[in-house]
Amino acid sequence: MQAVIGRVFLGALGLLLLAWGLGMPLVAGLGAEAPGTITHVRRQLGDRGEAIPNRYSYAISYEFRLPDGRLAQGSTYRVGDYFSPGLLTKGRAVQVRYLPGLPAISVVQWHWAAMLEHGVVAAVGGLLWHLAVRGRADRGKPRRKRPGRAPR
């Protein structure tokens, strides 16, 4: 029973990582576009303690108007120096890409260098899902013995 619960958890985690890893690049490339505005920028904790000093994580909130006039909101995280998270500062105009049917899923000024990160996450998610499914399919099959040397 524990093995089944573990495989279900592993499969669910794999599908979640796969959806996130593939979803954001798809939204960035194929989503609808709208002009938006940065509404809030907040620095998270202290220095990240990386090899490059004075780098901080920033939480950035933004809003944008949908074609029907409704106001939608989103948030993202970026890394920047002590003074700012790059070009994303409060009040600045930005381009937002979003899913037309679900504007809560949106991306602000997507940079394609993030494709590597999303690709790795998608690959790990696919591997976890594959391991969960493969284990379930092999469960009822008897294992074959490997041909080996005869004992002396």
Accessible surface in RSA format (square Angstrom, percent):
REM  Atomic radii and reference values for relative SASA: ProtOr
REM  Chains: A
REM  Algorithm: Lee & Richards
REM  Probe-radius: 1.40
REM  Slices: 20
REM RES _ NUM      All-atoms   Total-Side   Main-Chain    Non-polar    All polar
REM                ABS   REL    ABS   REL    ABS   REL    ABS   REL    ABS   REL
RES MET A   1   171.81  89.0 133.73  88.5  38.08  90.7 118.08 100.4  53.73  71.2
RES GLN A   2   159.95  89.4 150.02 109.6   9.93  23.6  53.01 112.8 106.95  81.1
RES ALA A   3    64.93  59.7  50.13  77.4  14.80  33.7  61.59  86.7   3.34   8.8
RES VAL A   4    59.84  39.4  58.57  53.0   1.27   3.1  59.84  52.0   0.00   0.0
RES ILE A   5   104.58  59.5 102.60  76.4   1.97   4.8 104.10  75.0   0.48   1.3
RES GLY A   6    36.95  45.6   0.00   N/A  36.95  45.6  33.00  90.6   3.95   8.8
RES ARG A   7    82.07  34.5  81.38  41.5   0.69   1.6  13.56  18.5  68.51  41.5
RES VAL A   8    85.90  56.5  82.35  74.5   3.55   8.6  84.44  73.4   1.46   4.0
RES PHE A   9   134.05  67.1 130.05  80.5   4.00  10.4 133.83  81.1   0.22   0.6
RES LEU A  10    49.92  27.8  49.92  35.7   0.00   0.0  49.92  35.1   0.00   0.0
RES GLY A  11     6.51   8.0   0.00   N/A   6.51   8.0   6.51  17.9   0.00   0.0
RES ALA A  12    58.45  53.7  46.41  71.6  12.05  27.4  51.98  73.2   6.47  17.1
RES LEU A  13    63.25  35.2  58.71  42.0   4.54  11.4  62.29  43.7   0.97   2.6
RES GLY A  14     0.00   0.0   0.00   N/A   0.00   0.0   0.00   0.0   0.00   0.0
RES LEU A  15    90.02  50.1  86.35  61.8   3.67   9.2  86.65  60.9   3.36   9.0
RES LEU A  16   121.73  67.8 117.06  83.7   4.66  11.7 120.96  84.9   0.77   2.1
RES LEU A  17    48.20  26.8  48.08  34.4   0.13   0.3  48.20  33.9   0.00   0.0
RES LEU A  18    48.02  26.7  48.02  34.4   0.00   0.0  48.02  33.7   0.00   0.0
RES ALA A  19    63.13  58.0  47.39  73.1  15.75  35.8  58.35  82.2   4.78  12.7
RES TRP A  20    99.29  39.8  92.11  44.6   7.18  16.9  82.17  43.8  17.12  27.8
RES GLY A  21     1.77   2.2   0.00   N/A   1.77   2.2   0.00   0.0   1.77   4.0
RES LEU A  22    93.96  52.3  92.64  66.3   1.33   3.3  93.25  65.5   0.71   1.9
RES GLY A  23    25.96  32.0   0.00   N/A  25.96  32.0  25.66  70.4   0.30   0.7
RES MET A  24    47.14  24.4  46.46  30.7   0.68   1.6  45.22  38.4   1.92   2.5
RES PRO A  25    14.35  10.5  10.16   9.3   4.19  15.2  10.51   8.7   3.84  23.9
RES LEU A  26   103.30  57.5 101.17  72.4   2.13   5.3 102.19  71.8   1.11   3.0
RES VAL A  27     5.21   3.4   4.43   4.0   0.78   1.9   5.09   4.4   0.12   0.3
RES ALA A  28     6.04   5.6   0.17   0.3   5.86  13.3   0.17   0.2   5.86  15.5
RES GLY A  29    37.22  45.9   0.00   N/A  37.22  45.9  17.62  48.4  19.60  43.9
RES LEU A  30   145.69  81.1 114.42  81.9  31.27  78.6 118.38  83.1  27.31  73.5
RES GLY A  31     7.21   8.9   0.00   N/A   7.21   8.9   2.31   6.3   4.90  11.0
RES ALA A  32    34.08  31.3  22.34  34.5  11.74  26.7  33.09  46.6   0.99   2.6
RES GLU A  33    96.42  55.4  66.92  50.6  29.50  70.2  14.88  28.8  81.55  66.6
RES ALA A  34     5.03   4.6   3.98   6.1   1.05   2.4   5.03   7.1   0.00   0.0
RES PRO A  35    98.99  72.1  93.97  85.7   5.03  18.3  94.22  77.8   4.78  29.7
RES GLY A  36     6.41   7.9   0.00   N/A   6.41   7.9   3.90  10.7   2.51   5.6
RES THR A  37    56.94  40.5  56.86  57.6   0.08   0.2  27.79  37.3  29.15  44.1
RES ILE A  38     1.63   0.9   0.00   0.0   1.63   3.9   0.00   0.0   1.63   4.4
RES THR A  39    49.33  35.1  36.97  37.5  12.36  29.5  33.06  44.4  16.28  24.6
RES HIS A  40    91.74  50.1  91.74  63.8   0.00   0.0  68.79  70.9  22.95  26.7
RES VAL A  41    39.84  26.2  16.32  14.8  23.52  56.7  16.32  14.2  23.52  63.8
RES ARG A  42   134.44  56.4 130.98  66.8   3.46   8.2  46.57  63.7  87.87  53.3
RES ARG A  43    97.21  40.8  75.58  38.5  21.63  51.5  13.72  18.7  83.50  50.6
RES GLN A  44    43.63  24.4  39.61  28.9   4.02   9.6  11.78  25.1  31.85  24.2
RES LEU A  45   168.27  93.7 137.78  98.6  30.50  76.7 151.09 106.1  17.18  46.2
RES GLY A  46    40.67  50.1   0.00   N/A  40.67  50.1  29.06  79.8  11.60  26.0
RES ASP A  47    70.77  49.6  43.30  43.1  27.47  64.9  28.58  67.3  42.19  42.1
RES ARG A  48   100.15  42.0  67.24  34.3  32.90  78.3  21.03  28.7  79.11  47.9
RES GLY A  49    66.77  82.3   0.00   N/A  66.77  82.3  32.63  89.5  34.15  76.5
RES GLU A  50    80.31  46.1  57.10  43.2  23.22  55.3  37.09  71.7  43.23  35.3
RES ALA A  51   108.64  99.9  64.92 100.2  43.72  99.4  78.06 109.9  30.58  81.0
RES ILE A  52   112.00  63.7 110.00  81.9   2.00   4.8 111.17  80.1   0.83   2.3
RES PRO A  53    93.51  68.1  85.54  78.0   7.97  29.0  86.57  71.5   6.94  43.1
RES ASN A  54    88.67  61.2  86.87  83.9   1.81   4.4  12.34  29.7  76.33  73.8
RES ARG A  55    78.90  33.1  78.77  40.2   0.13   0.3   7.07   9.7  71.83  43.5
RES TYR A  56    20.12   9.4  20.12  11.4   0.00   0.0   1.77   1.3  18.35  22.6
RES SER A  57    27.04  22.9  26.79  35.7   0.26   0.6  16.28  34.7  10.76  15.1
RES TYR A  58     9.97   4.7   9.97   5.7   0.00   0.0   9.65   7.2   0.32   0.4
RES ALA A  59    17.70  16.3  16.98  26.2   0.72   1.6  17.18  24.2   0.52   1.4
RES ILE A  60     0.32   0.2   0.00   0.0   0.32   0.8   0.03   0.0   0.29   0.8
RES SER A  61    39.14  33.1  39.14  52.2   0.00   0.0  14.53  30.9  24.61  34.5
RES TYR A  62     2.40   1.1   1.22   0.7   1.18   3.1   0.00   0.0   2.40   3.0
RES GLU A  63    49.17  28.2  48.20  36.5   0.97   2.3   3.31   6.4  45.86  37.4
RES PHE A  64     2.98   1.5   0.00   0.0   2.98   7.8   2.98   1.8   0.00   0.0
RES ARG A  65   135.72  57.0 130.37  66.5   5.35  12.7  52.72  72.0  83.00  50.3
RES LEU A  66    13.12   7.3   7.60   5.4   5.53  13.9   7.89   5.5   5.24  14.1
RES PRO A  67   126.33  92.1  82.10  74.8  44.23 160.8  95.88  79.2  30.46 189.3
RES ASP A  68    99.45  69.7  57.88  57.6  41.57  98.3  50.95 119.9  48.49  48.4
RES GLY A  69    40.31  49.7   0.00   N/A  40.31  49.7  29.66  81.4  10.65  23.8
RES ARG A  70   142.10  59.7 134.47  68.5   7.63  18.2  68.59  93.7  73.51  44.6
RES LEU A  71    83.68  46.6  53.09  38.0  30.59  76.9  53.09  37.3  30.59  82.3
RES ALA A  72    12.60  11.6   6.65  10.3   5.95  13.5  12.60  17.7   0.00   0.0
RES GLN A  73   127.05  71.0 109.49  80.0  17.56  41.8  28.79  61.3  98.26  74.5
RES GLY A  74    15.87  19.6   0.00   N/A  15.87  19.6  13.10  35.9   2.77   6.2
RES SER A  75    78.51  66.3  54.38  72.6  24.12  55.6  21.74  46.3  56.76  79.5
RES THR A  76    29.83  21.2  23.79  24.1   6.04  14.4  11.32  15.2  18.51  28.0
RES TYR A  77   150.78  70.4 133.11  75.7  17.68  46.0  87.97  66.1  62.82  77.4
RES ARG A  78    46.39  19.5  41.24  21.0   5.15  12.3  21.77  29.8  24.62  14.9
RES VAL A  79    57.28  37.7  35.06  31.7  22.21  53.5  35.06  30.5  22.21  60.3
RES GLY A  80     5.59   6.9   0.00   N/A   5.59   6.9   5.59  15.3   0.00   0.0
RES ASP A  81    74.17  52.0  70.55  70.2   3.61   8.5  29.56  69.6  44.61  44.5
RES TYR A  82   115.66  54.0 107.12  60.9   8.54  22.2  63.46  47.7  52.21  64.4
RES PHE A  83   174.80  87.5 143.74  89.0  31.07  80.8 146.85  89.0  27.95  80.0
RES SER A  84    30.58  25.8  28.93  38.6   1.65   3.8  13.54  28.8  17.03  23.9
RES PRO A  85    10.04   7.3   3.54   3.2   6.50  23.6   3.55   2.9   6.49  40.3
RES GLY A  86    46.31  57.1   0.00   N/A  46.31  57.1  37.88 104.0   8.43  18.9
RES LEU A  87   124.97  69.6 118.96  85.1   6.01  15.1 120.73  84.8   4.24  11.4
RES LEU A  88     4.59   2.6   4.59   3.3   0.00   0.0   4.59   3.2   0.00   0.0
RES THR A  89    56.85  40.4  55.77  56.5   1.08   2.6  41.90  56.3  14.95  22.6
RES LYS A  90   148.32  72.4 122.93  75.4  25.40  60.5  71.29  64.2  77.04  82.1
RES GLY A  91    54.30  67.0   0.00   N/A  54.30  67.0  29.56  81.1  24.74  55.4
RES ARG A  92   106.53  44.7  97.79  49.8   8.75  20.8  22.66  31.0  83.87  50.8
RES ALA A  93    77.75  71.5  63.76  98.4  13.99  31.8  64.04  90.2  13.70  36.3
RES VAL A  94     5.69   3.7   0.00   0.0   5.69  13.7   3.39   2.9   2.30   6.2
RES GLN A  95    90.22  50.4  88.02  64.3   2.20   5.2  40.49  86.2  49.73  37.7
RES VAL A  96     0.00   0.0   0.00   0.0   0.00   0.0   0.00   0.0   0.00   0.0
RES ARG A  97    75.15  31.6  75.08  38.3   0.07   0.2  10.75  14.7  64.39  39.0
RES TYR A  98     6.52   3.0   6.52   3.7   0.00   0.0   2.21   1.7   4.31   5.3
RES LEU A  99    65.02  36.2  65.02  46.5   0.00   0.0  65.02  45.7   0.00   0.0
RES PRO A 100    94.74  69.0  72.12  65.7  22.62  82.2  73.31  60.5  21.42 133.2
RES GLY A 101    77.76  95.9   0.00   N/A  77.76  95.9  43.54 119.5  34.22  76.6
RES LEU A 102    94.24  52.5  94.09  67.3   0.14   0.4  94.09  66.1   0.14   0.4
RES PRO A 103    22.39  16.3  22.39  20.4   0.00   0.0  22.39  18.5   0.00   0.0
RES ALA A 104    80.12  73.7  53.73  82.9  26.39  60.0  57.93  81.6  22.19  58.8
RES ILE A 105    62.54  35.6  60.51  45.1   2.04   4.9  62.54  45.0   0.00   0.0
RES SER A 106    11.43   9.7   0.93   1.2  10.50  24.2   0.00   0.0  11.43  16.0
RES VAL A 107    14.93   9.8  10.14   9.2   4.79  11.6  13.76  12.0   1.17   3.2
RES VAL A 108     1.18   0.8   0.08   0.1   1.10   2.6   0.08   0.1   1.10   3.0
RES GLN A 109    73.43  41.1  58.68  42.9  14.75  35.1  28.78  61.3  44.65  33.9
RES TRP A 110    47.29  19.0  22.50  10.9  24.79  58.2  22.59  12.0  24.70  40.1
RES HIS A 111    86.42  47.2  81.92  56.9   4.51  11.5  69.96  72.1  16.46  19.2
RES TRP A 112   140.39  56.3 128.72  62.3  11.67  27.4 104.02  55.5  36.37  59.0
RES ALA A 113    86.37  79.4  57.28  88.4  29.08  66.2  70.23  98.9  16.14  42.8
RES ALA A 114    13.04  12.0   8.82  13.6   4.22   9.6  13.04  18.4   0.00   0.0
RES MET A 115    86.52  44.8  83.00  54.9   3.52   8.4  82.76  70.4   3.76   5.0
RES LEU A 116   137.76  76.7 129.89  92.9   7.87  19.8 136.23  95.7   1.53   4.1
RES GLU A 117   100.79  57.9  92.53  70.0   8.26  19.7  38.50  74.5  62.29  50.9
RES HIS A 118     9.94   5.4   9.94   6.9   0.00   0.0   0.77   0.8   9.17  10.7
RES GLY A 119    39.02  48.1   0.00   N/A  39.02  48.1  32.71  89.8   6.32  14.1
RES VAL A 120    84.16  55.4  80.65  73.0   3.52   8.5  83.31  72.4   0.85   2.3
RES VAL A 121    32.54  21.4  30.54  27.6   2.00   4.8  32.54  28.3   0.00   0.0
RES ALA A 122     9.08   8.4   7.98  12.3   1.11   2.5   8.38  11.8   0.70   1.9
RES ALA A 123    66.11  60.8  48.93  75.5  17.18  39.1  60.93  85.8   5.19  13.7
RES VAL A 124    68.45  45.0  67.41  61.0   1.04   2.5  68.39  59.4   0.06   0.2
RES GLY A 125     0.00   0.0   0.00   N/A   0.00   0.0   0.00   0.0   0.00   0.0
RES GLY A 126    22.15  27.3   0.00   N/A  22.15  27.3  19.18  52.6   2.97   6.6
RES LEU A 127   102.62  57.2  97.14  69.5   5.48  13.8 100.50  70.6   2.12   5.7
RES LEU A 128    33.72  18.8  33.72  24.1   0.00   0.0  33.72  23.7   0.00   0.0
RES TRP A 129   101.48  40.7 101.48  49.1   0.00   0.0  91.10  48.6  10.38  16.8
RES HIS A 130    93.69  51.2  93.52  65.0   0.17   0.4  58.38  60.2  35.31  41.1
RES LEU A 131    60.63  33.8  59.01  42.2   1.61   4.1  59.01  41.4   1.61   4.3
RES ALA A 132     0.08   0.1   0.08   0.1   0.00   0.0   0.08   0.1   0.00   0.0
RES VAL A 133    54.69  36.0  54.26  49.1   0.43   1.0  54.26  47.1   0.43   1.2
RES ARG A 134   119.33  50.1 115.19  58.7   4.14   9.9  36.75  50.2  82.58  50.0
RES GLY A 135    11.93  14.7   0.00   N/A  11.93  14.7   7.60  20.8   4.33   9.7
RES ARG A 136   124.63  52.3 112.33  57.3  12.30  29.3  57.82  79.0  66.81  40.5
RES ALA A 137    64.23  59.1  41.35  63.8  22.89  52.1  53.30  75.1  10.94  29.0
RES ASP A 138    69.57  48.7  61.66  61.4   7.91  18.7  24.87  58.5  44.70  44.6
RES ARG A 139   164.99  69.3 133.58  68.1  31.41  74.8  52.10  71.2 112.89  68.4
RES GLY A 140    76.28  94.1   0.00   N/A  76.28  94.1  43.59 119.6  32.69  73.2
RES LYS A 141   137.32  67.0 125.95  77.3  11.38  27.1  79.70  71.7  57.62  61.4
RES PRO A 142   121.80  88.8  99.31  90.5  22.48  81.7 110.70  91.4  11.10  69.0
RES ARG A 143   231.89  97.4 199.64 101.8  32.26  76.8  77.27 105.6 154.62  93.7
RES ARG A 144   222.78  93.5 193.49  98.6  29.29  69.7  77.31 105.7 145.47  88.2
RES LYS A 145   195.70  95.5 169.00 103.7  26.71  63.6 116.90 105.2  78.80  83.9
RES ARG A 146   222.07  93.2 198.74 101.3  23.33  55.5  71.24  97.4 150.84  91.4
RES PRO A 147   137.47 100.2 104.70  95.4  32.77 119.1 117.25  96.8  20.22 125.7
RES GLY A 148    70.14  86.5   0.00   N/A  70.14  86.5  36.41  99.9  33.72  75.5
RES ARG A 149   218.93  91.9 186.37  95.0  32.56  77.5  74.59 101.9 144.34  87.5
RES ALA A 150    82.32  75.7  61.19  94.4  21.13  48.1  66.60  93.8  15.72  41.7
RES PRO A 151   135.24  98.6 102.89  93.8  32.34 117.6 114.64  94.6  20.60 128.0
RES ARG A 152   264.47 111.0 185.11  94.4  79.37 189.0 108.08 147.7 156.39  94.8
END  Absolute sums over single chains surface
CHAIN  1 A    11082.5       8955.5       2127.0       7058.4       4024.1
END  Absolute sums over all chains
TOTAL         11082.5       8955.5       2127.0       7058.4       4024.1
